[in-house]
Amino acid sequence: MDIVILAIYGTTAGILAGIFGIGGGTIIVPAMMLFGFDIKNAIGISAMQMIFSSVYGTYLNIKAKILNFKIAKFVAFGGLCGATFSGFIVHSLQPIYLEIAFILICIYSLFKNIKQKSEIKSTKNNIPKEFILFIVGFVTGIFAISLGIGGGLIIVPVVAYYLNIPTKQVVPISLFFVIFSSLSGTISLAINGYANYKEGFIVGIFSLFGVYIGTQINKKMSNRFHKNAVTILYLIVLAVMIKNIIS
């Protein structure tokens, strides 16, 4: 595949990662499928590039002092454990089932995002139990990497809804989670023969530029605007995936 095309998709995925706290798989998986990769190999490319975007995005968030490590560490550890099963799941299931699962996850997350309030006055009394955070990360890790997404599509609306905080505040937590889920998932996928190192590396490198742009955009967005932007993202992804199945 032309390196220019991979660069464009990598940069775009990075921007989305910086803005929404996702790994970038929501753009990479459908894009790679449009260019001839089956969903299993598209997932392998997506998982590898997520390591690049999530590590750099988390570095920027730590530098800006906006990462809530008290919450993030439990979600991330759950993701690390859950994503180890991703290679087995991808190897065992037919592509059509993965595509349908991808769509169902998007619909569920869209519902949670719409239901969650746009503006929250206080979050001091909404500290969850560590076990619940671990379970959220674990379950997300199992299914997210298996679908080629870092988990942000699930983590952001679910954690925002559960903690009763704006989606914008969950973005740094989500990117930190993606580091561990994508690393564990990439190893698991490689063991099962679904690693595409060349494409994944190229997309990952160019995603770094996008992440910087995305984090700067995120800082300027209001909570309400961010929530609406997340909703639009889900609708676009759903349209692309449904088109892939129909065609």
N, C-alpha and C positions, 0 to 999 in steps of 0.2 A: 504494500500500500504506500502511496505517495507520502513522504515525510511531511509535506506542507499540510496535507489533510489531517494527519495525526497531530501536528502542532496546533492546528486550529481547534480540534476537539479537546486536546489537552488543556489549552488555555481557557477554553469555555468551561470545561469541567472544574478547573481551578477557581474560576470566578464564582461558580455556583457553590463550591465548597466553602469559600470564604464568606459568602453572603448567608448561606442557609445551613452550614454545618454538616453538609452531606459529603460523602466520599467522592462524588462525581459520577458514580455509576449510573445515575438516572439519565445522564446524557451519553456516557460512553457505551453502555450496553446496547441501547437502541441504535446508536450511530454505527457501531461495529457490525451489527446485524444488517443494517442497510448496505454495508459494503462487503457483504458476503460471508462473514463469520457466523457460525451457528451460535446459539445462545451460550453453550458451554465454554467455547473458546473466548467469546466476548466477555464472559464472567471472569475468566483468567486474566485477560488484559486489564479489565476494570479493577480487580483486586490489587494488582501490582501497582497501578498508577495511584491508587488511594494511599499507599504508604507515603509517597512523596508529598502529596497535597496535605494530608493530615498532619504529618510531622512539622512541615513548615508553617501551616496554619496555627498549630498549637504553640509553636515558638513565638509567633507574632502575638497570640493572645496572652501568653505568659508575660511577654515583654510589656504588653499594655495593661497587665494586672487585672484581667477580666475573666480568668478561669477560676471557677469555684472547685478547687481540688477536693474539698471535703465530700462533695457529691460525685464528682467525676471519677474518683479512684475506684469506687464500688461498681459503677456502671461499666467502666473499662475492664475491670477484672472479670466481670461476668461475660463481657464480649470476647475476651481472650479465651476463656474456657469454651464458650458456645461455638465459636468459629472453627474450632478444631474438627467439628463434625461436617463442615461444609463440603470438603472434597468428596466424602462418602455420599452425601446427599446428591451432589451434582452428578456423580458417576452412576448413581442408582436410578435416577428419575429420567423420564423422557423429556426432551426439550419443551414440548407443548405444556407439560405440567408445570415446569419452571416459569414459563411465560404467563400462565394463568395465575400462578401464585404471586408473581410480580404485580399483576394488575389488582388482585385482591388486597395486597398489602397497601398499594397506593390508595385504593378506595377507603380502606379502614383509616389510614393516616389522614386523608382528606377530611373525613368525618370528624375525627378528633380535633383537627386544626380549626374547623369551622365552629365546633362546639366550645372551644376554649376562648376565654375572654381576652380581648385585645389589650386592655389596660388593667394593671394590678397595682394597688396602692402600697401594699406591704407584703414582704415575703419572709420576714423574720420568724414567724411561727409555723412555717410550712416545711419543716425539716423531716424527711422521710426516714424510715428505718433502713438500716444498711442492707438487710436481707432482701427487702423489696427492690432496692436499687440493683442489687446483684442479679436478681431474677429477671428484671427488665433487660439488663445487659446480656445475660445468658441467652434468653429466648431470642432477642434481637440478633445476637451473634450467630446463632444457628441458622436462622432464615435469611438474614440480610446478605451475608457473604455468599450464601448459596444462590442468591438471586443477582449477584454482581453489584450490590449496593453496599455502602459502608455501614448503613444503619441509621443515618441521619433522617431519612424519610420516616423512620419509625420512632427513633429516640426523641427528636425535637418535639413533635406534637404530643407524644405519650408522656414524656417527662414534664413538659410544660403544663399539660392537663392535670397530671398527678400532683405536681408541686404548686400548681396555681400561679405560675409565673409566665411572663411574656415569652414567646418563642425566641425572640432575639437574645434573651439571656441564656438560653439553652445551647446556642450555637457553639460556644467554646467547649462546653461539656461534650457535645456531640463529636466535635473534631478530635478531642482527646480520646474518646471511645473508639473512633475509627482507626487510630494508630494501631491499637491492639487487635481489633477485629480483622483488619486488613492484613496485618502481618501474619497472624495465626491462620487466616483463611488462605493466603497466598501459599504458605508452606503446605497446607492440606491439599490445595488444588494441584500444586506441583507434584506431590507424591502420587496423585491420581492421574497425572498426565495432561492437565489443562492449563499449564503455564505457557504464556507467549511472551518470552523475555524481551525480544526486540521491540515489539509494538508497545508492550507495557512500559518499558524504560523510556521510550521516546515520548509517549503521552505523559508519563509521570514527570519528566524533566520540564516539559512545557507547562504543565499544570502549576508549577511553582510561580510562574509569572502571573497566572490568573489568580492564584490564592492571594497574593499581595493586593491586587486590584480589588478583589472581593471583600477582603477584610476592611479596606478603606471605605468601600461603599456601605458596608454593614454599619459602621460607626455613625454614618450620617442618616440612617433610616430610622423613622419613628417605629414604635411597637406596632401600631395599627397598620402602617404601610408594609412592614415586614410580614405580618400575618397575612395580609392580602396577597403579597408577592408569593408566599409559600403556597397559597391556594391555587394561584395561576400556574405555578410550577407543576403541581400535581395534575392539573387538568391537561397540560401539554404532554406530560409523560404518559398519561393514560391514553391520549389520542394516538400517540406514536406506537405504543405497544399493541393497542387494539388493531391498528392498521397492519402491523406486522403479522398478527395472527390471521386476520381476514385474507391477506394477500398470500 
